[in-house]
């Protein structure tokens, strides 16, 4: 067996343990009994420690150096690059820190589910202080290994190839033009007249039947996945077993459906990664900004387009409308498009429209940077959150922790550095759509027929099948002919929501 093959075998073992962890994390969020939280946290901590030992095996760099002298193809050379990077990341962290983070985040996330409902910031604060304390240590250690600031090192956990020095001007440009665009969209809606809310009182069973139909037509393979409900919609599971979740509301079927479509975008990426490299680092997705671009592409660029709603509206009527109400104008494609693209500043990030959503991310991004730099204390979060929401969206969260600083699972689960990937993903999705539109004939006609075959083939060829073979900017140049930029996102929002 050659040295490179030894590396592959080692990382195949790592992938198998990660498969197990993925299913346990999914079960923790979806089906685990509440009383099982403590032993599950211990089991996950033990597995995390074992994975850390496998990922920091000193033989890895010996194998990498020896394998570099072997005759390797492009995928194998890229795999060596990815292995080097992961080794640097993993050896920067001591095993006791990895286990402590796993235990603290598992316990904090479980507590958050109850404390958020209770609007109980007082009991949540010390748990969050421990998460940020450990994460600062994590960021400092990673930063020293990678030659980055602690916060940039945390971003690199989720998306390599971009740092805060590049994110800052992107977010500044967004914060510069979005307020005017938001106001124009609101004024335009006012001129078009008030709208009735979407039909409500629709059973979970009907909504689930629609969700299954839509996800299958989008290309999700139910032979290698499943749809369940969870407190927070997500795509999880493991390689070859990609699972999606949503939460159904009988009073807002559109939100539930769009959450399913969003998670289906994630799942399509996972189910179409390069088949020959699934158990190697090079076969993994190219970071969470790219992953979010795929979910947001399906949710925002496709599902909210007037063309695709021509296909979607009849499916909604078929599954959701009682026979006597099929002539209700609220089931028309035109009306549904107005509903689904409505702009209205709100408190909740996951409910935000695509014009106001970046403001939610900018708030969290600025606070994360300050918290990691210790320019802000966890105790200051509620007041800083309220001030930021009033400044960015004109809304107050004073005393409303549940709909303010406790609304997201990311901080209690240790996902600090993740938030910017959402808006970066939206920017990438618009850039992909612009390039795709110039490559495909009659794209709107295809979407109106519900035919995504060419859209998926384009994404499969340029994004899904590429795994982590290319760095971020190289992947985008290969797919769109240019590096990451805001112009296509701005043009998309202006076309859909402007005058």
Secondary structure, DSSP 8 states (H G I E B T S, - for coil): --HHHHHHHHHHHHHHHHHHHHHHHHHHHHT--GGGHHHHHHHHHHHHHHHHHHHT-THHHHHHHHHTTS---HHHHHHHHHHHHHHHHHHTS-HHHHHHHHHHHHHHHHHHHHHHHTT-HHHHHHHHHHHHHHHHHHHHHHHHHHTS-HHHHHHHHH-TT--HHHHHHHHHHHHHHHHHHHHHHHHHHHHH-----------HHHHHHHHHHHHHHHT--GGG--EEE-SS--EEEETTEEEEEE---TT-HHHHHHHHHHHHHHHHHHHTS-GGGTTSGGGS-SHHHHHHHHHHIIIIIITTSHHHHHHHHHHHHHHHS-GGGTT-GGGSHHHHHHHHT-----S-GGG--TTTHHHHHHHHHHHHHHHHTTSS-GGGHHHHHHHHHHHHHS---TT--TTTTTS-STTTTT-TT-THHHHHHHHHHHHHHHHHHHHSTTHHHHHHTT--HHHHHHHHHHTGGGTTSS-HHHHHHHHHSS---SHHHHHHHHHHH--
